[in-house]
Amino acid sequence: MDITSLKGIGEKTAQLFYKLHITTAEELVHYYPRDYEYFTAPVSLKEAGREAPVAIAGRIRGNVATRHIRGLSITSFEVMCTDEAILNMTYFNMPYLKNSLKRDVTYVFRGVLQVKGSRYVMEQAKMYKPEEYDKMVNRMLPRYSTTKGLSSNTIVKAVKQAINAVKLDEDYLPEEIRDANNFYPLKEAVCQIHFPDSRETLIKARERLVFDEFLLFILMIRRMKDTNRKIVNGYPMIEVAETTRLLEALPYRLTNAQLKVWREIQEDLLSEHTMNRLIQGDVGSGKTILAFLALLMCVANGYQGAMMAPTEVLAAQHYETLMQMQKQYNLPIRPVLLTGSTPAKEKRAAYAQIESGEANIILGTHALIQDKVIYHNLALVITDEQHRFGVRQRESLAMKGNTVHVLVMSATPIPRTLAIILYGDLNISVLDELPANRLPIKNCVVNTSYRDTAYRFMEKEISEGRQVYIICPMVEEGEMDELENVVSYTAKLKGILNPSIQIAALHGKMKAAQKNRIMEAFAAHEIDVLVSTTVIEVGINVPNATVMMIENAERFGLAQLHQLRGRVGRGTAQSYCIFMSKSDKPETMARLKILNESNDGFYIASQDLKLRGPGDLFGIRQSGALCFTLGDIYQDAGILQNASKWAGIILDKDASLTGAQYTSLLEYLEQASINEVDFRTI
């Protein structure tokens, strides 16, 4: 059912849904809330907590004043609360409030309460009329990721229609699995994930849907493994002198871990069966040079190799590095770059070079798997940060050759027990050693009172020619008002830092071309401070960036915080990471301080696995690994292992899934394979 078949969605509104990659009613049903707002009754100022949004009723006292600082408008006023205490309100870039708010009128203010000295303060709080707020008390309302022009309320109305329009009564999960796990039927799980009756029903609904995600993924992986098992090597290779000469010429020596993994790669390429290997290693552990060595061995044997990166910027950086190495070390490589933004004329030339074999190393993004790309004799496929690519997309590139060797690289630290489940079709190599010339990143975990000190430290680093990342969990105001957002933060920062400092914003709602321009400008040092969401988690390499500050660090998983931190510490200068937390809870600070103890991603991932649990379901951002819609491999490790067990039971009983009890599951699995998430949207 096309999205326009739903009442109230015409062509104009449909275009907004398309921006969210929602084209059908079924896609809308599986567009789950990002979070939920739980509206508690207003409390007195002195009873209010400091961690989560609270509602406080009071009347405006005195004048509403607006002042301007470096282009930033700041509106402030005082509220006399019901317990006669004073609450100081601050709003940024909302000067119209001065005319719309009325003195001595009672409002309900909902936001995160801060204590600054002896003053109670709220910033950017939502305002309601008392009768309006009363209707929302004790309700859990879904909040969806939106786009400009499309409100969460419009999505709510559309989802309610879609749930009734889509055939959810036909449950694809076999009855034996539902009964054994006491799972909700599919329709009830979908209803409760969107419009929960309580926190308990929400948790139960989420468990069912996360299990589904993991089960389908594992079934796809294991069926691929059965297909790929012991495929005869169609591209036999021999040891070549070129790789040995390059290793001797490099200005550094490979670590023992790198040498071990390089031997494993060589053994794979020389064996009678095709390589299917994953290299797991922290950012900076030296995966890229191993990929280049594998490509060099491939072309020295007379074949082509392809390397697919998750972003155009990273693909271009790989291309430039290979071109420099070709000149410096006189390598027999002829690289070509192919991305979505490559001009048409250059694309046609690249297609011809690839088909004729003139180009023997092809670097790029999703453009490498398009139908127009015809390879001459593709023998090796490398995917960088593979969790950004779907299983089918990885397979699509491999299918461009005849039983090609596959090498996958990931900097996402995943404990081995989970990696074996998630990467069941791959042999796993681990780089657990960093090069000797890397200075360890200096970390600090602080609360928001440290923010001004952090800004001064950033200015000092920038004055010495360095660059800075600031990470916010949200894109724009209105998504989750208690969290920092990129758009407002960038505007506010321009009024705080020295006017000579170049500041830019980056987030996932931007068009791909705009994101690439900003990342390229940051890489070229045309930008000093990049305020970004987690889109920079992979896909950009800027050795000159030495400071990262992560706002609302308490809302991220440890593994993702470590992954983000890996954007700094890539050069020879000392680098720093500041984890800024709005929560002062001892358990929150203790969790974050694990990042102080270690820069080892695998240790941190194992600690993350121990600490995450059902209580964190709605308080911590997704880890980013493998881009599941709902599931998080750390906090949902138990569900992942349960799904793995059931996948084994199913395939042991009926490997082809042709039995009557698996008909719906097979149909859904095949549909999921076709519609698998397109990494260009991530």
Buried (B, 14 or more C-beta within 10 A) or exposed (E): BEBBEBEEBEEEBBEBBEEBEBBBBBBBBBBBBBBBBBBBEBBBBEEBEEBBBBBBBBBBBEEBEBEEEEEBBBBBBBBBBBEEBBBBBBBBBBBEBBEEBEEEEEBBBBBBBBEEEEEBBBBBBBBBEEEEBEEBEEEBBBBBBBBEEBEBEBBBBBBBBBBEBBEBEEBBBBEEBBEEBEBBBBBBBBBBBBBBEEEEBBBBBBBBBBBBBBBBBBBBBBBBBEEBEEBEBEBEBEEBEBBEBBBEEBEEEBBEBBEBBBEBBBEBBBEEBBBBBBBBBBBBBBBBBBBBBBBBBBBBBEBBBBBBBBBBBBBBBBBEBBBEBBEEBEBEBBBBBBBBEBEEEEBEBBBEBBBEBEBBBBBBBBBBBBEEBEBBBBBBBBBBBBBBBBBBBBBBBBBBBEBBBBBBBBBBBBBEEBBEBBBBBBEBBBBBBBBEEBEEBBBBBBEBEBBEEBBEBBBEBBEEEBBBBBBBBBBBBBBBBBBBBBBBBBBBBBBBBEEEBBBBBBBBBBEBEEBBBBBBBBBEBEBBBBBBBBBBBBBBBBBBBBBBBBBBBBBBBBBBBBBBBBBBBBBEBBBBBBBBBBBEEEEBBEBBEBBEEBBBBBBBBBBBBEBBEEEBBBBBBBBBBBBBEBBBBBBBBEBBEBBBEBBEEBBEEBEEBEEEBBEBBBEBBEEBBEBBBEBBEB
